[in-house]
Amino acid sequence: MKHTSKISITCPQCNEKISIGVEDVILKSKNINIHLPHIHLHGNPLHALLCYINSELEIRNVGIIRSIEISRDSETFTQIMKKWTNPY
Ligand SMILES: [Zn+2]
């Protein structure tokens, strides 16, 4: 099982409580001076919560993405299914 760091936030679009999991390997690899962009897809209609996370695992900025497009090729589908079964 992968190690993750969990952060909770309420989505400003739908008020759903979102638990954000960031892979430690990604956190460790990033430049600590740059906020890590993290995206969380959910809701009906589907939208994305875009969070910028600092090295102290605090959310510094959030955005909502309502315009989402997913490539309809088998490689992308396979990768999405992999994320689905093992999200972090
Ligand atoms: Zn939402």
PDB file of the backbone (N, CA, C, O) and the ligand in Angstrom, with CONECT records:
HET     ZN  A 101       1
ATOM      1  N   MET A   1       0.836  -1.199   0.000  1.00  0.00           N
ATOM      2  CA  MET A   1       0.000   0.000   0.000  1.00  0.00           C
ATOM      3  C   MET A   1       0.878   1.259   0.000  1.00  0.00           C
ATOM      4  O   MET A   1       1.886   1.337   0.702  1.00  0.00           O
ATOM      5  N   LYS A   2       0.473   2.211  -0.785  1.00  0.00           N
ATOM      6  CA  LYS A   2       1.243   3.444  -0.872  1.00  0.00           C
ATOM      7  C   LYS A   2       1.009   4.315   0.353  1.00  0.00           C
ATOM      8  O   LYS A   2      -0.056   4.271   0.970  1.00  0.00           O
ATOM      9  N   HIS A   3       2.011   5.098   0.691  1.00  0.00           N
ATOM     10  CA  HIS A   3       1.852   6.063   1.777  1.00  0.00           C
ATOM     11  C   HIS A   3       1.256   7.342   1.214  1.00  0.00           C
ATOM     12  O   HIS A   3       1.686   7.859   0.184  1.00  0.00           O
ATOM     13  N   THR A   4       0.256   7.830   1.922  1.00  0.00           N
ATOM     14  CA  THR A   4      -0.384   9.053   1.473  1.00  0.00           C
ATOM     15  C   THR A   4      -0.533  10.019   2.635  1.00  0.00           C
ATOM     16  O   THR A   4      -0.496   9.631   3.802  1.00  0.00           O
ATOM     17  N   SER A   5      -0.700  11.265   2.290  1.00  0.00           N
ATOM     18  CA  SER A   5      -1.022  12.283   3.277  1.00  0.00           C
ATOM     19  C   SER A   5      -2.422  12.774   2.981  1.00  0.00           C
ATOM     20  O   SER A   5      -2.756  13.086   1.838  1.00  0.00           O
ATOM     21  N   LYS A   6      -3.248  12.840   4.031  1.00  0.00           N
ATOM     22  CA  LYS A   6      -4.650  13.200   3.847  1.00  0.00           C
ATOM     23  C   LYS A   6      -4.914  14.623   4.331  1.00  0.00           C
ATOM     24  O   LYS A   6      -4.424  15.063   5.371  1.00  0.00           O
ATOM     25  N   ILE A   7      -5.704  15.309   3.534  1.00  0.00           N
ATOM     26  CA  ILE A   7      -6.125  16.659   3.871  1.00  0.00           C
ATOM     27  C   ILE A   7      -7.625  16.724   3.601  1.00  0.00           C
ATOM     28  O   ILE A   7      -8.109  16.141   2.630  1.00  0.00           O
ATOM     29  N   SER A   8      -8.358  17.429   4.453  1.00  0.00           N
ATOM     30  CA  SER A   8      -9.791  17.579   4.239  1.00  0.00           C
ATOM     31  C   SER A   8     -10.116  19.009   3.831  1.00  0.00           C
ATOM     32  O   SER A   8      -9.515  19.969   4.313  1.00  0.00           O
ATOM     33  N   ILE A   9     -11.088  19.121   2.927  1.00  0.00           N
ATOM     34  CA  ILE A   9     -11.523  20.436   2.472  1.00  0.00           C
ATOM     35  C   ILE A   9     -12.980  20.330   2.039  1.00  0.00           C
ATOM     36  O   ILE A   9     -13.416  19.284   1.559  1.00  0.00           O
ATOM     37  N   THR A  10     -13.728  21.412   2.208  1.00  0.00           N
ATOM     38  CA  THR A  10     -15.095  21.467   1.709  1.00  0.00           C
ATOM     39  C   THR A  10     -15.065  22.121   0.333  1.00  0.00           C
ATOM     40  O   THR A  10     -14.533  23.217   0.162  1.00  0.00           O
ATOM     41  N   CYS A  11     -15.638  21.437  -0.631  1.00  0.00           N
ATOM     42  CA  CYS A  11     -15.651  21.961  -2.002  1.00  0.00           C
ATOM     43  C   CYS A  11     -16.542  23.201  -2.073  1.00  0.00           C
ATOM     44  O   CYS A  11     -17.714  23.135  -1.701  1.00  0.00           O
ATOM     45  N   PRO A  12     -16.010  24.325  -2.541  1.00  0.00           N
ATOM     46  CA  PRO A  12     -16.815  25.545  -2.615  1.00  0.00           C
ATOM     47  C   PRO A  12     -17.922  25.477  -3.672  1.00  0.00           C
ATOM     48  O   PRO A  12     -18.843  26.294  -3.653  1.00  0.00           O
ATOM     49  N   GLN A  13     -17.840  24.525  -4.578  1.00  0.00           N
ATOM     50  CA  GLN A  13     -18.853  24.398  -5.634  1.00  0.00           C
ATOM     51  C   GLN A  13     -20.084  23.637  -5.145  1.00  0.00           C
ATOM     52  O   GLN A  13     -21.210  24.076  -5.379  1.00  0.00           O
ATOM     53  N   CYS A  14     -19.886  22.498  -4.467  1.00  0.00           N
ATOM     54  CA  CYS A  14     -21.012  21.634  -4.109  1.00  0.00           C
ATOM     55  C   CYS A  14     -21.114  21.402  -2.593  1.00  0.00           C
ATOM     56  O   CYS A  14     -22.015  20.697  -2.137  1.00  0.00           O
ATOM     57  N   ASN A  15     -20.204  21.985  -1.818  1.00  0.00           N
ATOM     58  CA  ASN A  15     -20.186  21.857  -0.354  1.00  0.00           C
ATOM     59  C   ASN A  15     -19.956  20.432   0.136  1.00  0.00           C
ATOM     60  O   ASN A  15     -20.187  20.131   1.307  1.00  0.00           O
ATOM     61  N   GLU A  16     -19.506  19.566  -0.746  1.00  0.00           N
ATOM     62  CA  GLU A  16     -19.178  18.212  -0.334  1.00  0.00           C
ATOM     63  C   GLU A  16     -17.851  18.232   0.416  1.00  0.00           C
ATOM     64  O   GLU A  16     -16.930  18.963   0.051  1.00  0.00           O
ATOM     65  N   LYS A  17     -17.762  17.411   1.481  1.00  0.00           N
ATOM     66  CA  LYS A  17     -16.508  17.305   2.208  1.00  0.00           C
ATOM     67  C   LYS A  17     -15.587  16.354   1.448  1.00  0.00           C
ATOM     68  O   LYS A  17     -15.921  15.189   1.234  1.00  0.00           O
ATOM     69  N   ILE A  18     -14.451  16.853   1.053  1.00  0.00           N
ATOM     70  CA  ILE A  18     -13.534  16.099   0.209  1.00  0.00           C
ATOM     71  C   ILE A  18     -12.300  15.729   1.018  1.00  0.00           C
ATOM     72  O   ILE A  18     -11.705  16.575   1.685  1.00  0.00           O
ATOM     73  N   SER A  19     -11.923  14.458   0.954  1.00  0.00           N
ATOM     74  CA  SER A  19     -10.678  14.012   1.560  1.00  0.00           C
ATOM     75  C   SER A  19      -9.643  13.868   0.453  1.00  0.00           C
ATOM     76  O   SER A  19      -9.772  13.036  -0.445  1.00  0.00           O
ATOM     77  N   ILE A  20      -8.629  14.690   0.546  1.00  0.00           N
ATOM     78  CA  ILE A  20      -7.616  14.710  -0.505  1.00  0.00           C
ATOM     79  C   ILE A  20      -6.430  13.862  -0.081  1.00  0.00           C
ATOM     80  O   ILE A  20      -5.903  14.031   1.019  1.00  0.00           O
ATOM     81  N   GLY A  21      -6.010  12.954  -0.946  1.00  0.00           N
ATOM     82  CA  GLY A  21      -4.851  12.111  -0.670  1.00  0.00           C
ATOM     83  C   GLY A  21      -3.732  12.420  -1.643  1.00  0.00           C
ATOM     84  O   GLY A  21      -3.884  12.305  -2.859  1.00  0.00           O
ATOM     85  N   VAL A  22      -2.618  12.809  -1.084  1.00  0.00           N
ATOM     86  CA  VAL A  22      -1.464  13.127  -1.921  1.00  0.00           C
ATOM     87  C   VAL A  22      -0.412  12.057  -1.699  1.00  0.00           C
ATOM     88  O   VAL A  22      -0.050  11.765  -0.559  1.00  0.00           O
ATOM     89  N   GLU A  23       0.079  11.474  -2.773  1.00  0.00           N
ATOM     90  CA  GLU A  23       1.116  10.448  -2.651  1.00  0.00           C
ATOM     91  C   GLU A  23       2.378  11.068  -2.072  1.00  0.00           C
ATOM     92  O   GLU A  23       2.859  12.093  -2.556  1.00  0.00           O
ATOM     93  N   ASP A  24       2.913  10.429  -1.020  1.00  0.00           N
ATOM     94  CA  ASP A  24       4.130  10.926  -0.390  1.00  0.00           C
ATOM     95  C   ASP A  24       5.281  11.025  -1.374  1.00  0.00           C
ATOM     96  O   ASP A  24       6.119  11.922  -1.290  1.00  0.00           O
ATOM     97  N   VAL A  25       5.304  10.074  -2.320  1.00  0.00           N
ATOM     98  CA  VAL A  25       6.405  10.079  -3.287  1.00  0.00           C
ATOM     99  C   VAL A  25       6.364  11.350  -4.138  1.00  0.00           C
ATOM    100  O   VAL A  25       7.403  11.881  -4.529  1.00  0.00           O
ATOM    101  N   ILE A  26       5.161  11.821  -4.416  1.00  0.00           N
ATOM    102  CA  ILE A  26       5.027  13.058  -5.185  1.00  0.00           C
ATOM    103  C   ILE A  26       5.400  14.256  -4.312  1.00  0.00           C
ATOM    104  O   ILE A  26       6.079  15.180  -4.760  1.00  0.00           O
ATOM    105  N   LEU A  27       4.946  14.225  -3.061  1.00  0.00           N
ATOM    106  CA  LEU A  27       5.279  15.313  -2.146  1.00  0.00           C
ATOM    107  C   LEU A  27       6.786  15.447  -1.966  1.00  0.00           C
ATOM    108  O   LEU A  27       7.328  16.552  -1.943  1.00  0.00           O
ATOM    109  N   LYS A  28       7.451  14.304  -1.840  1.00  0.00           N
ATOM    110  CA  LYS A  28       8.898  14.325  -1.589  1.00  0.00           C
ATOM    111  C   LYS A  28       9.682  14.758  -2.806  1.00  0.00           C
ATOM    112  O   LYS A  28      10.767  15.327  -2.689  1.00  0.00           O
ATOM    113  N   SER A  29       9.125  14.484  -3.986  1.00  0.00           N
ATOM    114  CA  SER A  29       9.872  14.785  -5.199  1.00  0.00           C
ATOM    115  C   SER A  29       9.736  16.243  -5.605  1.00  0.00           C
ATOM    116  O   SER A  29      10.504  16.740  -6.429  1.00  0.00           O
ATOM    117  N   LYS A  30       8.755  16.925  -5.023  1.00  0.00           N
ATOM    118  CA  LYS A  30       8.492  18.275  -5.520  1.00  0.00           C
ATOM    119  C   LYS A  30       9.434  19.297  -4.887  1.00  0.00           C
ATOM    120  O   LYS A  30       9.972  19.091  -3.798  1.00  0.00           O
ATOM    121  N   ASN A  31       9.609  20.370  -5.583  1.00  0.00           N
ATOM    122  CA  ASN A  31      10.360  21.510  -5.082  1.00  0.00           C
ATOM    123  C   ASN A  31       9.544  22.174  -3.964  1.00  0.00           C
ATOM    124  O   ASN A  31       8.398  22.571  -4.179  1.00  0.00           O
ATOM    125  N   ILE A  32      10.141  22.292  -2.769  1.00  0.00           N
ATOM    126  CA  ILE A  32       9.361  22.796  -1.619  1.00  0.00           C
ATOM    127  C   ILE A  32       8.963  24.256  -1.785  1.00  0.00           C
ATOM    128  O   ILE A  32       8.098  24.753  -1.063  1.00  0.00           O
ATOM    129  N   ASN A  33       9.581  24.931  -2.717  1.00  0.00           N
ATOM    130  CA  ASN A  33       9.242  26.345  -2.903  1.00  0.00           C
ATOM    131  C   ASN A  33       8.038  26.544  -3.821  1.00  0.00           C
ATOM    132  O   ASN A  33       7.498  27.644  -3.943  1.00  0.00           O
ATOM    133  N   ILE A  34       7.639  25.462  -4.454  1.00  0.00           N
ATOM    134  CA  ILE A  34       6.523  25.570  -5.395  1.00  0.00           C
ATOM    135  C   ILE A  34       5.335  24.796  -4.837  1.00  0.00           C
ATOM    136  O   ILE A  34       5.485  23.650  -4.415  1.00  0.00           O
ATOM    137  N   HIS A  35       4.163  25.410  -4.831  1.00  0.00           N
ATOM    138  CA  HIS A  35       2.970  24.727  -4.343  1.00  0.00           C
ATOM    139  C   HIS A  35       2.566  23.627  -5.315  1.00  0.00           C
ATOM    140  O   HIS A  35       2.533  23.820  -6.530  1.00  0.00           O
ATOM    141  N   LEU A  36       2.263  22.475  -4.744  1.00  0.00           N
ATOM    142  CA  LEU A  36       1.924  21.309  -5.554  1.00  0.00           C
ATOM    143  C   LEU A  36       0.473  21.405  -6.033  1.00  0.00           C
ATOM    144  O   LEU A  36      -0.436  21.481  -5.206  1.00  0.00           O
ATOM    145  N   PRO A  37       0.239  21.402  -7.329  1.00  0.00           N
ATOM    146  CA  PRO A  37      -1.141  21.379  -7.806  1.00  0.00           C
ATOM    147  C   PRO A  37      -1.711  19.962  -7.712  1.00  0.00           C
ATOM    148  O   PRO A  37      -1.073  18.992  -8.122  1.00  0.00           O
ATOM    149  N   HIS A  38      -2.921  19.865  -7.167  1.00  0.00           N
ATOM    150  CA  HIS A  38      -3.573  18.567  -6.994  1.00  0.00           C
ATOM    151  C   HIS A  38      -5.020  18.715  -7.452  1.00  0.00           C
ATOM    152  O   HIS A  38      -5.681  19.710  -7.154  1.00  0.00           O
ATOM    153  N   ILE A  39      -5.496  17.720  -8.173  1.00  0.00           N
ATOM    154  CA  ILE A  39      -6.850  17.808  -8.711  1.00  0.00           C
ATOM    155  C   ILE A  39      -7.691  16.650  -8.182  1.00  0.00           C
ATOM    156  O   ILE A  39      -7.225  15.513  -8.113  1.00  0.00           O
ATOM    157  N   HIS A  40      -8.947  16.955  -7.807  1.00  0.00           N
ATOM    158  CA  HIS A  40      -9.864  15.940  -7.286  1.00  0.00           C
ATOM    159  C   HIS A  40     -11.180  16.032  -8.053  1.00  0.00           C
ATOM    160  O   HIS A  40     -11.861  17.056  -8.007  1.00  0.00           O
ATOM    161  N   LEU A  41     -11.535  14.956  -8.760  1.00  0.00           N
ATOM    162  CA  LEU A  41     -12.749  14.921  -9.582  1.00  0.00           C
ATOM    163  C   LEU A  41     -13.896  14.309  -8.795  1.00  0.00           C
ATOM    164  O   LEU A  41     -13.720  13.276  -8.149  1.00  0.00           O
ATOM    165  N   HIS A  42     -15.062  14.928  -8.839  1.00  0.00           N
ATOM    166  CA  HIS A  42     -16.229  14.404  -8.137  1.00  0.00           C
ATOM    167  C   HIS A  42     -17.483  15.153  -8.596  1.00  0.00           C
ATOM    168  O   HIS A  42     -17.418  16.106  -9.372  1.00  0.00           O
ATOM    169  N   GLY A  43     -18.627  14.686  -8.084  1.00  0.00           N
ATOM    170  CA  GLY A  43     -19.872  15.437  -8.198  1.00  0.00           C
ATOM    171  C   GLY A  43     -20.692  15.160  -9.440  1.00  0.00           C
ATOM    172  O   GLY A  43     -20.246  14.534 -10.401  1.00  0.00           O
ATOM    173  N   ASN A  44     -21.908  15.656  -9.370  1.00  0.00           N
ATOM    174  CA  ASN A  44     -22.856  15.546 -10.481  1.00  0.00           C
ATOM    175  C   ASN A  44     -23.548  16.893 -10.668  1.00  0.00           C
ATOM    176  O   ASN A  44     -24.363  17.269  -9.826  1.00  0.00           O
ATOM    177  N   PRO A  45     -23.256  17.636 -11.740  1.00  0.00           N
ATOM    178  CA  PRO A  45     -22.341  17.280 -12.830  1.00  0.00           C
ATOM    179  C   PRO A  45     -20.874  17.253 -12.373  1.00  0.00           C
ATOM    180  O   PRO A  45     -20.466  17.978 -11.466  1.00  0.00           O
ATOM    181  N   LEU A  46     -20.111  16.395 -13.036  1.00  0.00           N
ATOM    182  CA  LEU A  46     -18.702  16.212 -12.701  1.00  0.00           C
ATOM    183  C   LEU A  46     -17.942  17.543 -12.746  1.00  0.00           C
ATOM    184  O   LEU A  46     -18.033  18.305 -13.708  1.00  0.00           O
ATOM    185  N   HIS A  47     -17.197  17.789 -11.676  1.00  0.00           N
ATOM    186  CA  HIS A  47     -16.314  18.948 -11.669  1.00  0.00           C
ATOM    187  C   HIS A  47     -15.032  18.580 -10.939  1.00  0.00           C
ATOM    188  O   HIS A  47     -14.930  17.504 -10.350  1.00  0.00           O
ATOM    189  N   ALA A  48     -14.070  19.464 -10.979  1.00  0.00           N
ATOM    190  CA  ALA A  48     -12.776  19.187 -10.358  1.00  0.00           C
ATOM    191  C   ALA A  48     -12.420  20.295  -9.395  1.00  0.00           C
ATOM    192  O   ALA A  48     -12.600  21.480  -9.674  1.00  0.00           O
ATOM    193  N   LEU A  49     -11.912  19.874  -8.256  1.00  0.00           N
ATOM    194  CA  LEU A  49     -11.384  20.795  -7.263  1.00  0.00           C
ATOM    195  C   LEU A  49      -9.874  20.843  -7.469  1.00  0.00           C
ATOM    196  O   LEU A  49      -9.190  19.824  -7.370  1.00  0.00           O
ATOM    197  N   LEU A  50      -9.378  22.005  -7.748  1.00  0.00           N
ATOM    198  CA  LEU A  50      -7.936  22.183  -7.960  1.00  0.00           C
ATOM    199  C   LEU A  50      -7.351  22.837  -6.710  1.00  0.00           C
ATOM    200  O   LEU A  50      -7.725  23.954  -6.352  1.00  0.00           O
ATOM    201  N   CYS A  51      -6.438  22.139  -6.055  1.00  0.00           N
ATOM    202  CA  CYS A  51      -5.839  22.634  -4.806  1.00  0.00           C
ATOM    203  C   CYS A  51      -4.346  22.814  -4.997  1.00  0.00           C
ATOM    204  O   CYS A  51      -3.686  21.983  -5.621  1.00  0.00           O
ATOM    205  N   TYR A  52      -3.828  23.879  -4.470  1.00  0.00           N
ATOM    206  CA  TYR A  52      -2.381  24.067  -4.413  1.00  0.00           C
ATOM    207  C   TYR A  52      -1.933  23.842  -2.983  1.00  0.00           C
ATOM    208  O   TYR A  52      -2.383  24.526  -2.064  1.00  0.00           O
ATOM    209  N   ILE A  53      -1.033  22.868  -2.800  1.00  0.00           N
ATOM    210  CA  ILE A  53      -0.647  22.394  -1.475  1.00  0.00           C
ATOM    211  C   ILE A  53       0.814  22.749  -1.218  1.00  0.00           C
ATOM    212  O   ILE A  53       1.673  22.541  -2.075  1.00  0.00           O
ATOM    213  N   ASN A  54       1.087  23.288  -0.024  1.00  0.00           N
ATOM    214  CA  ASN A  54       2.477  23.636   0.271  1.00  0.00           C
ATOM    215  C   ASN A  54       3.180  22.491   0.991  1.00  0.00           C
ATOM    216  O   ASN A  54       2.582  21.443   1.237  1.00  0.00           O
ATOM    217  N   SER A  55       4.441  22.693   1.325  1.00  0.00           N
ATOM    218  CA  SER A  55       5.246  21.615   1.906  1.00  0.00           C
ATOM    219  C   SER A  55       4.781  21.238   3.304  1.00  0.00           C
ATOM    220  O   SER A  55       5.122  20.161   3.794  1.00  0.00           O
ATOM    221  N   GLU A  56       3.993  22.119   3.968  1.00  0.00           N
ATOM    222  CA  GLU A  56       3.427  21.783   5.283  1.00  0.00           C
ATOM    223  C   GLU A  56       2.069  21.089   5.145  1.00  0.00           C
ATOM    224  O   GLU A  56       1.347  20.931   6.129  1.00  0.00           O
ATOM    225  N   LEU A  57       1.727  20.678   3.927  1.00  0.00           N
ATOM    226  CA  LEU A  57       0.451  20.027   3.628  1.00  0.00           C
ATOM    227  C   LEU A  57      -0.737  20.914   3.973  1.00  0.00           C
ATOM    228  O   LEU A  57      -1.758  20.439   4.472  1.00  0.00           O
ATOM    229  N   GLU A  58      -0.594  22.191   3.705  1.00  0.00           N
ATOM    230  CA  GLU A  58      -1.694  23.123   3.845  1.00  0.00           C
ATOM    231  C   GLU A  58      -2.142  23.535   2.448  1.00  0.00           C
ATOM    232  O   GLU A  58      -1.334  23.707   1.536  1.00  0.00           O
ATOM    233  N   ILE A  59      -3.458  23.686   2.312  1.00  0.00           N
ATOM    234  CA  ILE A  59      -3.989  24.113   1.025  1.00  0.00           C
ATOM    235  C   ILE A  59      -3.885  25.627   0.942  1.00  0.00           C
ATOM    236  O   ILE A  59      -4.459  26.337   1.766  1.00  0.00           O
ATOM    237  N   ARG A  60      -3.163  26.118  -0.038  1.00  0.00           N
ATOM    238  CA  ARG A  60      -2.904  27.552  -0.156  1.00  0.00           C
ATOM    239  C   ARG A  60      -3.885  28.241  -1.083  1.00  0.00           C
ATOM    240  O   ARG A  60      -4.122  29.443  -0.958  1.00  0.00           O
ATOM    241  N   ASN A  61      -4.451  27.499  -2.003  1.00  0.00           N
ATOM    242  CA  ASN A  61      -5.328  28.113  -2.986  1.00  0.00           C
ATOM    243  C   ASN A  61      -6.212  27.023  -3.579  1.00  0.00           C
ATOM    244  O   ASN A  61      -5.759  25.894  -3.767  1.00  0.00           O
ATOM    245  N   VAL A  62      -7.463  27.347  -3.876  1.00  0.00           N
ATOM    246  CA  VAL A  62      -8.340  26.365  -4.510  1.00  0.00           C
ATOM    247  C   VAL A  62      -9.015  26.983  -5.731  1.00  0.00           C
ATOM    248  O   VAL A  62      -9.246  28.191  -5.790  1.00  0.00           O
ATOM    249  N   GLY A  63      -9.320  26.139  -6.687  1.00  0.00           N
ATOM    250  CA  GLY A  63     -10.078  26.551  -7.858  1.00  0.00           C
ATOM    251  C   GLY A  63     -11.044  25.451  -8.224  1.00  0.00           C
ATOM    252  O   GLY A  63     -10.863  24.296  -7.840  1.00  0.00           O
ATOM    253  N   ILE A  64     -12.080  25.816  -8.974  1.00  0.00           N
ATOM    254  CA  ILE A  64     -13.052  24.840  -9.460  1.00  0.00           C
ATOM    255  C   ILE A  64     -12.938  24.770 -10.976  1.00  0.00           C
ATOM    256  O   ILE A  64     -12.885  25.793 -11.658  1.00  0.00           O
ATOM    257  N   ILE A  65     -12.902  23.559 -11.483  1.00  0.00           N
ATOM    258  CA  ILE A  65     -12.882  23.361 -12.933  1.00  0.00           C
ATOM    259  C   ILE A  65     -14.192  22.671 -13.324  1.00  0.00           C
ATOM    260  O   ILE A  65     -14.473  21.555 -12.886  1.00  0.00           O
ATOM    261  N   ARG A  66     -14.976  23.343 -14.144  1.00  0.00           N
ATOM    262  CA  ARG A  66     -16.255  22.774 -14.584  1.00  0.00           C
ATOM    263  C   ARG A  66     -16.169  22.228 -16.006  1.00  0.00           C
ATOM    264  O   ARG A  66     -16.974  21.392 -16.416  1.00  0.00           O
ATOM    265  N   SER A  67     -15.198  22.709 -16.734  1.00  0.00           N
ATOM    266  CA  SER A  67     -15.026  22.262 -18.116  1.00  0.00           C
ATOM    267  C   SER A  67     -13.969  21.167 -18.139  1.00  0.00           C
ATOM    268  O   SER A  67     -12.773  21.436 -18.018  1.00  0.00           O
ATOM    269  N   ILE A  68     -14.424  19.937 -18.296  1.00  0.00           N
ATOM    270  CA  ILE A  68     -13.534  18.774 -18.212  1.00  0.00           C
ATOM    271  C   ILE A  68     -13.676  17.936 -19.473  1.00  0.00           C
ATOM    272  O   ILE A  68     -14.781  17.698 -19.960  1.00  0.00           O
ATOM    273  N   GLU A  69     -12.563  17.505 -19.977  1.00  0.00           N
ATOM    274  CA  GLU A  69     -12.557  16.656 -21.161  1.00  0.00           C
ATOM    275  C   GLU A  69     -11.629  15.484 -20.890  1.00  0.00           C
ATOM    276  O   GLU A  69     -10.529  15.666 -20.367  1.00  0.00           O
ATOM    277  N   ILE A  70     -12.065  14.291 -21.239  1.00  0.00           N
ATOM    278  CA  ILE A  70     -11.248  13.094 -21.042  1.00  0.00           C
ATOM    279  C   ILE A  70     -11.017  12.441 -22.399  1.00  0.00           C
ATOM    280  O   ILE A  70     -11.960  12.175 -23.144  1.00  0.00           O
ATOM    281  N   SER A  71      -9.768  12.191 -22.705  1.00  0.00           N
ATOM    282  CA  SER A  71      -9.441  11.550 -23.979  1.00  0.00           C
ATOM    283  C   SER A  71     -10.090  10.179 -24.076  1.00  0.00           C
ATOM    284  O   SER A  71     -10.031   9.387 -23.136  1.00  0.00           O
ATOM    285  N   ARG A  72     -10.703   9.907 -25.205  1.00  0.00           N
ATOM    286  CA  ARG A  72     -11.402   8.629 -25.389  1.00  0.00           C
ATOM    287  C   ARG A  72     -10.505   7.641 -26.102  1.00  0.00           C
ATOM    288  O   ARG A  72     -10.815   7.169 -27.196  1.00  0.00           O
ATOM    289  N   ASP A  73      -9.380   7.335 -25.460  1.00  0.00           N
ATOM    290  CA  ASP A  73      -8.514   6.297 -26.008  1.00  0.00           C
ATOM    291  C   ASP A  73      -8.279   5.257 -24.921  1.00  0.00           C
ATOM    292  O   ASP A  73      -8.474   5.529 -23.736  1.00  0.00           O
ATOM    293  N   SER A  74      -7.860   4.064 -25.334  1.00  0.00           N
ATOM    294  CA  SER A  74      -7.800   2.942 -24.397  1.00  0.00           C
ATOM    295  C   SER A  74      -6.723   3.148 -23.335  1.00  0.00           C
ATOM    296  O   SER A  74      -6.880   2.693 -22.203  1.00  0.00           O
ATOM    297  N   GLU A  75      -5.645   3.820 -23.683  1.00  0.00           N
ATOM    298  CA  GLU A  75      -4.587   4.073 -22.710  1.00  0.00           C
ATOM    299  C   GLU A  75      -5.108   4.941 -21.557  1.00  0.00           C
ATOM    300  O   GLU A  75      -4.865   4.638 -20.390  1.00  0.00           O
ATOM    301  N   THR A  76      -5.817   6.010 -21.887  1.00  0.00           N
ATOM    302  CA  THR A  76      -6.367   6.892 -20.874  1.00  0.00           C
ATOM    303  C   THR A  76      -7.396   6.145 -20.030  1.00  0.00           C
ATOM    304  O   THR A  76      -7.412   6.279 -18.806  1.00  0.00           O
ATOM    305  N   PHE A  77      -8.252   5.362 -20.676  1.00  0.00           N
ATOM    306  CA  PHE A  77      -9.259   4.585 -19.953  1.00  0.00           C
ATOM    307  C   PHE A  77      -8.602   3.638 -18.949  1.00  0.00           C
ATOM    308  O   PHE A  77      -9.040   3.534 -17.803  1.00  0.00           O
ATOM    309  N   THR A  78      -7.544   2.948 -19.392  1.00  0.00           N
ATOM    310  CA  THR A  78      -6.825   2.018 -18.520  1.00  0.00           C
ATOM    311  C   THR A  78      -6.236   2.754 -17.320  1.00  0.00           C
ATOM    312  O   THR A  78      -6.302   2.263 -16.193  1.00  0.00           O
ATOM    313  N   GLN A  79      -5.666   3.922 -17.561  1.00  0.00           N
ATOM    314  CA  GLN A  79      -5.061   4.696 -16.475  1.00  0.00           C
ATOM    315  C   GLN A  79      -6.112   5.190 -15.488  1.00  0.00           C
ATOM    316  O   GLN A  79      -5.876   5.213 -14.280  1.00  0.00           O
ATOM    317  N   ILE A  80      -7.272   5.584 -16.008  1.00  0.00           N
ATOM    318  CA  ILE A  80      -8.355   6.044 -15.130  1.00  0.00           C
ATOM    319  C   ILE A  80      -8.860   4.879 -14.272  1.00  0.00           C
ATOM    320  O   ILE A  80      -9.119   5.054 -13.082  1.00  0.00           O
ATOM    321  N   MET A  81      -8.999   3.706 -14.867  1.00  0.00           N
ATOM    322  CA  MET A  81      -9.445   2.541 -14.094  1.00  0.00           C
ATOM    323  C   MET A  81      -8.422   2.169 -13.013  1.00  0.00           C
ATOM    324  O   MET A  81      -8.796   1.731 -11.926  1.00  0.00           O
ATOM    325  N   LYS A  82      -7.148   2.344 -13.314  1.00  0.00           N
ATOM    326  CA  LYS A  82      -6.102   2.085 -12.328  1.00  0.00           C
ATOM    327  C   LYS A  82      -6.227   3.053 -11.147  1.00  0.00           C
ATOM    328  O   LYS A  82      -6.100   2.649  -9.991  1.00  0.00           O
ATOM    329  N   LYS A  83      -6.473   4.319 -11.443  1.00  0.00           N
ATOM    330  CA  LYS A  83      -6.673   5.323 -10.402  1.00  0.00           C
ATOM    331  C   LYS A  83      -7.922   5.005  -9.584  1.00  0.00           C
ATOM    332  O   LYS A  83      -7.953   5.187  -8.367  1.00  0.00           O
ATOM    333  N   TRP A  84      -8.949   4.529 -10.281  1.00  0.00           N
ATOM    334  CA  TRP A  84     -10.217   4.227  -9.646  1.00  0.00           C
ATOM    335  C   TRP A  84     -10.031   3.162  -8.568  1.00  0.00           C
ATOM    336  O   TRP A  84     -10.557   3.292  -7.462  1.00  0.00           O
ATOM    337  N   THR A  85      -9.277   2.105  -8.896  1.00  0.00           N
ATOM    338  CA  THR A  85      -9.108   0.986  -7.975  1.00  0.00           C
ATOM    339  C   THR A  85      -8.031   1.266  -6.927  1.00  0.00           C
ATOM    340  O   THR A  85      -8.034   0.653  -5.860  1.00  0.00           O
ATOM    341  N   ASN A  86      -7.119   2.179  -7.220  1.00  0.00           N
ATOM    342  CA  ASN A  86      -6.033   2.500  -6.289  1.00  0.00           C
ATOM    343  C   ASN A  86      -5.753   4.004  -6.399  1.00  0.00           C
ATOM    344  O   ASN A  86      -4.774   4.425  -7.016  1.00  0.00           O
ATOM    345  N   PRO A  87      -6.643   4.805  -5.781  1.00  0.00           N
ATOM    346  CA  PRO A  87      -6.673   6.230  -6.090  1.00  0.00           C
ATOM    347  C   PRO A  87      -5.406   6.995  -5.801  1.00  0.00           C
ATOM    348  O   PRO A  87      -5.123   7.987  -6.474  1.00  0.00           O
ATOM    349  N   TYR A  88      -4.619   6.560  -4.806  1.00  0.00           N
ATOM    350  CA  TYR A  88      -3.427   7.350  -4.494  1.00  0.00           C
ATOM    351  C   TYR A  88      -2.190   6.625  -4.938  1.00  0.00           C
ATOM    352  O   TYR A  88      -1.081   7.130  -4.762  1.00  0.00           O
TER     353      TYR A  88
HETATM  354 ZN    ZN A 101     -17.568  19.837  -5.550  1.00  0.00          ZN2+
END
